[in-house]
Amino acid sequence: MLEVAIDYSQAVAAIKLYFDFGNGFDEDSSIYLPLKLSRVTKRLFWMPTGVKAIRFDPLESEGQFTIRHLRCVWLMPWFAHDRLAHRLVSMHHEWRGASKASVIPLLKSRAKKQKRHWRELALAEYSATFERVCVTRSYSDWLADQPVLSTADRVAEATALSSTPLISVVMPVYNPNLEHFKCCLDSVIAQAYPHWQLCIADDASTDPGVSALLADYVEQDPRIHVVTREANGHICAASNSALALAEGEFVALLDHDDLLVPEALLEIAKALQTNPEAGLLYSDEDKLDEQGTRFDPHFKPGWNPDLLLSQNYVSHLGVYRTELVRKVGGFREGYEGSQDHDLVLRVTAALPAEQIVHIPKVLYHWRAAEGSTAMNSAQKGYTAEAGLKAVQSAVACHTPAAKVEHGHFANTYRVRWPLPTPAPLVSLLIPTRDRVEILKPCVDAILERTDYRNFELLILDNGSTCEKTLAYMQEVAKRDPRVSVLSWEHPFNYSAINNFGARQAKGEIIGLVNNDIEPINDDWLTEMVSQVCRPQVGCVGAKLYYPNDTIQHAGVILGIGGVAGHAHKYFTRNALGYFSRLHLIQNLSAVTAACLLVRKSVYEQVNGLNENELTVAFNDVDFCLKVREAGYRNVWTPYAELYHHESISRGADDNAKKRSRASGEVTYMRATWGEKLDNDPAYNPNLTLVHEDFSLR
């Protein structure tokens, strides 16, 4: 086991370990490990016989660094096998759902068939789980460029407020690290906004230093109120005891070792000036290591109810209207570890979207001490079980038949929505022209790899002349009664072709599908139909890969490149994405029409695709925005996986006429949606509009 901790100046860093067998060092005999700033990073490697020398490269490019920890530890085989199996079932797409115990036997079986040593196969699979990333700007550099309000400016802003609601900071306490606890208390006292009350419930701490410290602070500031519980009741009971002290119109949740930035409550008060009816406000956050270094910022989207069912993205800083918290019964015992997730799900269940306010600023530092959930969400397994229970409770209120299961990573969840009975007919529309070598794999794969049976497949032929293509279309329509071929004898217009197909479709659900799509998982359509049948949902998109297993589409982010770009494009199939978002069902402003489902009634309500101004590009983005404007939520699901050989049949915009058309489509999108393109609620204004990788702006 290689263990490395390095402080470095670059945006990202990775080490390499090289082995010399007597002929010098080369890339073929090296291992790669991306580093985590201020953290010990570990990976397994096999030490072969005959090694003459080892070379350690601390960085891949020139920069400053300090090695804080470096060692190699010999492992017993059973432990090495256990760690390897754990990594594969946690991080590798092909091993999801497998048990740890099955990994090594399966690897040996596969290796035997491939006539190779099982360890060679195992280490290749293991190495594939270490994502290679390239970020151009570090968080520390980004922070250095951010404007900092002076104390005088903060006081002036607080004084200028026309409304100054009391904010009660609710804090359960149990045997904290006293130094961290003191810093936490000091961060509240240092707030630029003076209209606060700190409500602390000491949950029968056994450390006498806790009560002594609290007594000192109560004496220092009359805004600090403490109740000491006679018996330890855990975090929910303690939080309710603290909540009982709250006199403010709003309550802010603070853990006993975390920190508020000095302007945290001021920013809340400022947001309430423009959103006086708000019931929930939440901010961005980052983490704080043992050396006081800020890292791992979470720049969150605006209100995203499907993402909230997938993970507690709201988290810190969360500020709630007090009457709403009390109305839902405060913190529910039995949900310890995910009590905040449970609370936000219950408070927002009946809250209009316009009363949920996201402040895109880092107002909260989550301390990442050894053993904390901030350091590693897998540290506390009970939190994931409590979160599962909270999400199940939330969906059961309106859809009792929905099932919730654990997601691919700790503290993430998947909701399986029920299908209507009977299952609705889906009309899959596939525009095409010639290129049977593209069309045939697509159609055959859909017919063979789709466990949802109630669909019709309409091939929309846009003037094919290739005899093999015409013969195939005739043959497949004769072979499978679900397939029909409709002729569209007009110049290519993607929007018009699909609108024509939608008018001929018999299904309640329209599926826009490119002719270069190939399903991977048999339940892809089942998953998409279960999402699109929800009344509040408009468009549903899928997770698409290039043939080399890198991401082609994981939803659309508005504003990238001026109009829109695909989230996480070119990330590997194993990648987590930004805060695991490559593996979470979520709301996005738009999804690609390469594989999109929408109810026919919604399609008709917004008059389908724009066939006048958007004949080729951006018609799907425009369509999704029209659907969103009509009051529906667009959903992207990672549980419908398909390959996409992007634009092979249409070709590139490589002549003057095509470039002129593309320029006109960009102009139309900017004129029609400009302001909305620059403010995607599913994204964050602190993130880049140049790249598709969620890096810092």
Residue pairs with C-beta under 8 A, 6 or more apart in sequence:
1 42
1 43
1 44
1 45
1 72
1 73
1 75
1 80
1 83
2 17
2 31
2 33
2 42
2 43
2 44
2 45
2 71
2 72
3 40
3 41
3 42
3 69
3 70
3 71
3 72
3 73
4 15
4 33
4 35
4 40
4 41
4 42
4 67
4 69
4 70
5 38
5 39
5 40
5 41
5 67
5 68
5 69
5 70
6 13
6 15
6 35
6 58
6 59
6 65
6 66
6 67
6 68
7 37
7 38
7 65
7 66
7 68
8 35
8 37
8 58
8 59
8 63
8 64
8 65
8 66
9 63
9 64
9 65
9 138
10 59
10 61
10 63
10 138
11 135
11 136
11 137
11 138
11 141
11 695
12 34
12 35
12 133
12 134
12 135
12 138
13 34
13 35
13 37
13 58
13 59
13 60
13 63
13 65
14 32
14 33
14 34
14 35
14 59
14 60
14 132
15 32
15 33
15 35
15 56
15 57
15 58
15 59
16 30
16 31
16 32
16 33
16 56
16 57
16 60
17 30
17 31
17 33
17 45
17 54
17 55
17 56
17 57
18 25
18 26
18 29
18 30
18 54
18 55
18 56
18 57
19 25
19 29
19 30
19 48
19 51
19 53
19 54
20 29
20 51
20 52
20 53
20 54
20 55
21 29
21 48
21 50
21 51
21 52
22 50
22 52
25 53
25 55
31 43
31 45
31 127
32 127
32 130
32 132
33 41
33 43
33 130
34 41
34 130
34 131
34 132
34 133
35 41
37 293
37 295
38 289
38 290
38 291
38 293
38 295
39 289
39 375
40 69
43 130
44 75
44 80
44 83
44 84
44 87
44 123
44 126
45 123
46 119
46 123
47 72
56 70
58 65
58 67
59 65
75 83
81 104
82 100
84 103
84 104
84 122
84 126
85 100
85 101
85 103
85 104
86 100
87 126
87 129
88 95
88 98
88 103
88 125
88 126
88 129
89 95
89 96
89 97
89 98
89 99
89 100
89 103
90 408
90 409
91 129
91 574
92 125
92 128
92 129
92 574
93 573
93 574
94 125
95 103
95 125
96 408
98 106
104 118
104 122
107 118
107 121
107 122
107 125
108 118
110 118
110 121
111 117
111 118
111 120
111 121
111 122
112 118
114 121
128 572
128 574
129 574
131 571
131 572
131 574
131 575
131 576
132 572
133 693
135 693
135 695
135 696
136 695
137 695
137 696
139 286
139 294
139 295
139 296
139 297
139 696
140 293
140 294
142 696
143 294
149 157
149 192
149 263
151 192
154 192
154 262
154 263
154 266
155 192
157 192
157 266
157 270
158 192
158 193
158 194
158 266
158 269
161 269
161 270
161 273
162 273
163 269
163 272
163 273
163 276
164 193
164 195
164 269
165 195
165 248
165 249
165 250
165 269
165 272
166 195
166 196
166 197
166 247
166 248
166 249
166 250
167 193
167 195
167 196
167 197
167 248
167 249
167 250
167 251
167 252
167 265
167 268
167 269
167 319
168 196
168 197
168 198
168 199
168 245
168 246
168 247
168 248
168 250
168 251
168 252
168 322
169 188
169 196
169 197
169 198
169 199
169 251
169 252
169 253
169 254
169 260
169 265
170 199
170 239
170 242
170 243
170 246
170 251
170 252
170 253
170 254
171 184
171 198
171 199
171 200
171 201
171 242
171 254
171 255
171 256
172 200
172 201
172 203
172 235
172 238
172 239
172 241
172 242
172 256
173 181
173 200
173 201
173 202
173 203
173 205
173 210
173 214
173 238
173 256
174 202
174 203
174 204
174 205
174 232
174 235
174 238
174 256
175 205
175 206
175 207
175 210
176 184
176 205
176 210
176 256
176 257
177 257
177 369
178 207
178 209
178 210
178 213
180 256
180 257
180 367
180 369
181 210
181 213
181 256
181 257
182 213
183 257
183 259
184 254
184 255
184 256
184 257
184 258
184 259
185 198
185 213
185 217
185 224
187 259
187 260
187 261
187 262
188 196
188 198
188 254
188 260
189 217
189 220
189 221
190 262
191 260
191 262
191 263
191 264
191 265
191 266
192 262
192 263
192 265
192 266
193 263
193 265
193 266
193 268
193 269
195 265
195 269
196 223
196 248
196 265
197 223
197 225
197 245
197 246
197 247
197 248
198 221
198 223
198 224
198 225
199 225
199 242
199 243
199 245
199 246
199 251
200 214
200 224
200 225
200 226
200 227
200 242
200 245
201 226
201 227
201 228
201 229
201 238
201 239
201 240
201 241
201 242
201 245
202 210
202 211
202 214
202 226
202 227
202 228
202 229
202 238
203 229
203 232
203 233
203 234
203 235
203 237
203 238
203 241
204 228
204 229
204 230
204 231
204 232
204 233
205 211
211 228
214 226
217 224
218 224
218 225
218 226
225 245
227 241
227 242
227 244
227 245
229 237
229 238
229 241
233 241
233 333
234 333
234 336
235 331
235 336
235 337
235 339
236 331
236 332
236 333
236 334
236 335
236 336
236 339
237 331
237 333
239 253
239 330
239 331
239 339
240 330
240 331
243 251
243 325
243 326
243 330
243 331
246 322
248 322
249 321
249 322
250 268
250 272
250 281
250 319
250 320
250 321
250 322
251 319
251 320
251 322
251 325
252 264
252 265
252 268
252 317
252 318
252 319
253 316
253 317
253 318
253 319
253 320
253 340
254 260
254 317
255 316
255 366
255 367
257 367
257 369
257 372
258 288
258 316
258 364
258 365
258 366
258 367
259 288
259 364
259 365
259 367
260 317
260 363
260 364
260 365
261 362
261 363
261 364
261 365
263 363
264 283
264 317
264 363
264 364
267 283
267 359
267 361
267 363
268 281
268 283
268 317
268 319
268 359
268 363
271 278
271 281
271 357
271 359
272 278
272 281
275 281
275 355
275 357
277 354
277 355
278 321
278 355
278 356
278 357
279 320
279 321
279 324
279 347
279 348
279 351
279 355
279 356
280 314
280 318
280 319
280 320
280 321
280 324
280 344
280 347
280 348
280 351
280 355
280 356
280 357
281 318
281 319
281 356
281 357
281 358
281 359
282 300
282 314
282 315
282 316
282 317
282 318
282 319
282 357
282 358
282 359
283 316
283 317
283 358
283 359
283 360
283 361
283 362
283 363
283 364
284 297
284 298
284 299
284 300
284 359
284 360
284 361
284 362
284 363
284 364
284 684
284 686
285 297
285 298
285 315
285 316
285 317
285 362
285 363
285 364
285 365
285 366
286 294
286 295
286 296
286 297
286 298
286 362
286 364
286 365
286 366
287 294
287 295
287 296
287 365
287 366
287 367
287 368
287 374
288 294
288 295
288 365
288 366
288 367
288 368
289 295
289 368
290 368
290 369
290 370
294 365
295 368
296 368
297 362
297 686
298 313
298 315
298 579
299 360
299 362
299 684
299 686
299 687
300 313
300 314
300 358
300 360
300 684
301 307
301 313
301 358
301 586
301 681
301 682
301 683
301 684
302 358
302 681
302 682
303 353
303 356
303 358
303 681
304 313
304 586
304 587
304 681
304 682
305 348
305 587
305 633
306 585
306 586
306 587
306 633
306 635
307 313
307 581
307 584
307 585
307 586
307 587
308 314
308 344
308 345
308 348
309 345
309 391
309 394
309 395
309 404
309 413
309 415
309 585
310 407
310 412
310 413
310 414
310 415
310 584
310 585
310 586
311 407
311 411
311 412
311 413
311 579
311 580
311 584
312 338
312 340
312 341
312 344
312 387
312 411
313 579
314 340
314 344
315 340
315 366
316 364
316 366
317 363
317 364
318 340
318 344
320 343
320 347
324 347
324 351
325 343
325 347
328 343
328 346
328 347
329 346
330 343
331 339
331 342
331 343
332 339
332 342
332 343
332 346
334 386
334 389
335 341
335 342
335 386
335 389
335 390
336 382
336 386
337 373
337 380
337 382
337 383
337 385
337 386
337 387
338 383
338 384
338 386
338 387
338 389
338 390
338 411
339 386
341 386
341 387
341 390
341 391
342 386
342 387
342 389
342 390
342 393
345 390
345 391
345 393
345 394
346 394
348 356
349 394
349 397
358 681
360 684
360 685
360 686
366 374
367 374
368 374
368 375
369 375
371 379
372 379
373 379
373 380
373 383
377 383
377 384
377 409
377 410
377 411
378 410
381 410
383 411
384 406
384 410
384 411
387 411
387 413
388 404
388 405
388 406
388 413
391 404
391 413
391 415
392 403
392 404
395 402
395 404
395 415
396 402
399 417
399 418
401 418
402 415
402 416
402 417
402 418
403 415
403 416
404 413
404 414
404 415
404 416
405 413
405 414
405 416
406 412
406 413
406 414
407 413
407 414
407 580
407 583
407 584
408 580
408 583
409 576
409 580
409 583
412 580
412 583
412 584
414 585
414 639
415 585
416 530
417 530
417 531
417 533
417 534
418 530
419 526
419 529
419 530
419 533
420 533
422 454
423 452
423 453
423 454
423 529
424 454
424 507
424 508
424 509
424 529
424 533
425 454
425 455
425 456
425 506
425 507
425 508
425 509
426 452
426 454
426 455
426 456
426 507
426 508
426 509
426 510
426 511
426 525
426 529
426 597
427 455
427 456
427 458
427 501
427 502
427 505
427 506
427 507
427 509
427 510
427 511
427 600
428 446
428 455
428 456
428 457
428 458
428 511
428 513
429 458
429 460
429 498
429 501
429 502
429 505
429 510
429 511
429 512
429 513
430 439
430 442
430 443
430 457
430 458
430 459
430 460
430 513
430 514
430 515
431 460
431 462
431 488
431 494
431 497
431 498
431 501
431 514
431 515
432 438
432 439
432 459
432 460
432 461
432 462
432 464
432 469
432 515
432 649
433 461
433 462
433 463
433 464
433 492
433 649
434 464
434 465
434 466
434 469
434 649
435 466
435 469
435 515
435 648
435 649
436 466
436 468
436 469
436 472
438 515
438 516
438 645
438 648
438 649
439 459
439 469
439 472
439 473
439 515
439 649
440 472
440 476
441 518
442 513
442 514
442 515
442 516
442 517
442 518
443 457
443 459
443 476
443 483
444 476
445 517
445 518
445 519
446 457
446 513
446 517
446 519
447 457
447 476
447 480
447 482
447 483
449 518
449 519
449 520
449 521
449 522
449 524
450 519
450 522
450 524
450 525
451 522
451 523
451 525
451 526
452 523
452 525
452 526
452 529
455 482
455 507
455 511
455 525
456 482
456 483
456 484
456 505
456 506
456 507
457 480
457 482
457 483
457 484
458 484
458 485
458 486
458 501
458 504
458 505
459 473
459 476
459 477
459 483
459 484
459 485
459 486
460 486
460 488
460 497
460 498
460 500
460 501
461 473
461 485
461 486
461 487
461 488
462 488
462 490
462 492
462 497
463 488
463 489
464 470
464 473
473 485
474 485
476 483
477 483
477 484
477 485
486 500
486 501
486 504
488 496
488 497
488 500
490 496
492 615
492 616
492 650
493 611
493 615
493 616
494 593
494 609
494 615
494 616
494 619
495 608
495 609
495 610
495 611
495 614
495 615
495 619
496 609
496 611
496 615
498 512
498 593
498 608
498 609
499 608
499 609
499 611
502 510
502 600
502 603
502 604
502 608
505 600
507 600
508 599
508 600
508 601
509 529
509 532
509 533
509 597
509 598
509 599
509 600
510 597
510 598
510 599
510 600
510 603
511 525
511 528
511 595
511 596
511 597
512 593
512 594
512 595
512 596
512 597
512 598
512 620
513 594
513 595
514 593
514 594
514 595
514 644
515 649
516 594
516 644
516 645
516 646
516 647
516 648
516 649
517 544
517 594
517 595
517 642
517 643
517 644
518 642
518 643
518 644
519 525
519 641
519 642
520 545
520 641
520 642
520 643
521 639
521 640
521 641
523 639
523 640
524 542
524 639
524 640
524 641
524 642
525 640
527 637
527 639
527 640
528 540
528 542
528 595
528 597
528 637
528 640
529 597
531 537
531 540
531 585
531 597
531 635
531 637
532 539
532 540
532 597
532 598
532 599
532 635
533 599
536 632
536 633
537 632
537 633
537 634
537 635
538 598
538 599
538 602
538 624
538 627
538 628
538 630
538 632
538 633
538 634
539 590
539 591
539 596
539 597
539 598
539 623
539 624
539 627
539 632
539 634
539 635
540 591
540 596
540 597
540 598
540 634
540 635
540 636
540 637
541 553
541 555
541 556
541 588
541 591
541 592
541 595
541 596
541 634
541 635
541 636
541 637
542 553
542 591
542 595
542 596
542 636
542 637
542 640
542 641
542 642
543 551
543 553
543 554
543 582
543 636
543 637
543 638
543 639
543 640
543 641
543 642
544 551
544 552
544 553
544 554
544 592
544 594
544 595
544 641
544 642
544 643
544 644
545 551
545 552
545 573
545 641
545 642
545 643
545 644
546 552
546 643
546 644
546 645
546 646
547 643
547 645
549 572
549 573
550 570
550 571
550 572
550 573
551 566
551 568
551 569
551 570
551 571
551 572
551 573
551 575
551 582
552 566
552 569
552 644
552 646
553 566
553 567
553 569
553 591
553 592
553 594
553 595
553 644
554 566
554 567
554 568
554 569
554 571
554 577
554 581
554 582
554 636
554 638
555 566
555 567
555 586
555 588
555 590
555 591
555 636
555 682
556 564
556 565
556 566
556 567
556 588
556 589
556 590
556 591
556 592
556 620
556 621
556 624
557 564
557 565
557 566
557 567
557 588
557 589
557 680
557 682
557 683
557 692
558 564
558 589
558 590
558 621
558 673
558 676
558 677
558 678
558 679
558 680
558 682
558 683
559 677
559 678
559 679
559 680
559 683
559 689
560 688
560 689
560 690
560 691
560 692
561 689
561 690
562 666
562 670
562 677
563 618
563 621
563 666
563 669
563 670
563 677
564 590
564 618
564 621
564 669
564 677
565 692
566 592
566 692
567 577
567 581
567 588
567 692
567 694
568 575
568 577
568 578
568 581
568 582
568 692
568 693
568 694
569 692
569 693
570 692
571 577
571 582
571 693
575 582
576 582
576 583
577 583
577 694
578 694
582 638
583 638
584 638
585 635
585 636
585 637
585 638
585 639
586 635
586 636
586 682
587 633
587 634
587 635
587 636
587 682
588 634
588 635
588 636
588 682
589 624
589 625
589 628
589 634
589 676
589 680
589 681
589 682
590 620
590 621
590 624
590 625
590 628
590 634
591 620
591 624
591 634
591 635
591 636
592 620
593 609
593 619
593 620
593 623
594 620
594 644
594 646
595 640
595 642
595 644
596 620
598 627
602 627
602 630
602 632
605 630
606 623
606 626
606 627
606 630
607 626
608 623
609 619
609 620
609 622
609 623
610 619
610 622
610 623
611 619
613 664
613 665
613 668
614 622
614 665
614 668
614 669
615 661
615 665
616 650
616 661
616 662
616 665
617 662
617 665
618 665
618 666
618 668
618 669
621 669
622 669
622 672
622 673
624 634
625 673
625 676
627 634
628 634
652 658
653 659
653 661
653 662
669 677
670 677
678 689
679 685
685 697
686 696
686 697
687 694
687 695
687 696
687 697
688 694
688 695
688 696
688 697
689 697
